[in-house]
Amino acid sequence: MLCTCPDKDTAEKIARLLVMDQLAACVNILPGILSVYTWQGQVESAQEHLLLIKSRKDHYLSLEKAIRDNHPYEIPEIIAVPVEAGLPEYLNWIDSCLSSS
């Protein structure tokens, strides 16, 4: 999954929450991205931190809720991207880190 955050503190808070609650096996935080977007009819730009969240499809709804409950944006970016292939051992490791629910 992809999720942008307005600052390092928010990004770290959400990343730690997702991993501690076993909704994600790992969350990478990529600082210093510049986002250019349209909001309420205006072209805006902002420095953000991007979360790369490693999880499974069956955890999407719980991930979405956890992010929405802890994110300051009115409409946070929450984008799920399918994994079509991956190193089997890495994918198994992700599975081993996640809650069974």
N, C-alpha and C positions, 0 to 999 in steps of 0.2 A: 504494500500500500504506500501511497504518497500522501504527505500532509505537510503543509507549510505552517510555520509558527512565526510570530512577530519578533521574538527575541530568544536568546540562549536559555534564559531561565524557564520560559514556557516550554521550549523544546525538550530540555532535560527533565522537567517535571512530567510531561506526558510520556516521554520515552521510558523513564524509570517505572511509572505506573503500569504501563503496558507489559513490561517485562516482569515486574514483581507479581502482577496478577495473572501471569502465565497466558496472556493473550497474544504475546509476541515472543519469539525466541531471541530476537535481536532488533535493535533500532539504531540505524546510523543517523548521525546528525551532520548535515552538510551546511556549514555556516556561510554567510556572506553572499547569498544568491540575491540577485536583483530581479524582482517580479514586476512586470509591466502588464496592467490589466485595466478593464473597464469596470467601473463601479458607479452606480447611480448616474449613468450617462456621461461620466467624465473618465478620461484616461488618467490613470494614477500609476505611481511606481512606489515600491517599498523594498527596503532591505529585509530579508527574511532568512529563516533557517529551515531547511528541508529535512523532513523525517523520511527515511526509507525503512519501512516496517516489514519485518519478515514474519509471516504467519501463514494461516491456511484459510481457505474460503469459508469453512464452517465457523470461523471465529469473526466473520465480518460484522455481524450485527452487534456483538459485544464490543468489538473495537470501535465501531462508529459511536456507540453510546458513550464509551469511556472518553473518547476524544471530544465529542460534543459537550459532555459534562465538565470538561477541564480546559476548554479552549476559549480564549477571549473573543474570537471573531464571531460576528453574527452568523456568517455562513462559512465555516472552515472548509478548506480543501480536504476532501477525503476521497481518494481515488484508488480503487482496487485494480491491480494489474495482474493478469493471470501468468502463472509460471508454466511455460510449455515444456521445458526440460531443465534439468539441473543435475549436478553431481548427486547420485543416490545417497551417499553417506551424509552430505550436507542436508538434503531434504529429510532424511531420517532424523538427523540431529534437531532440525526444527520441530518435527513431530514430538520428539522426546522432551522438549522444553515446554510444550503447550499443555494447558489443562484439558481434561478429557471432555469437558462440556462444550 
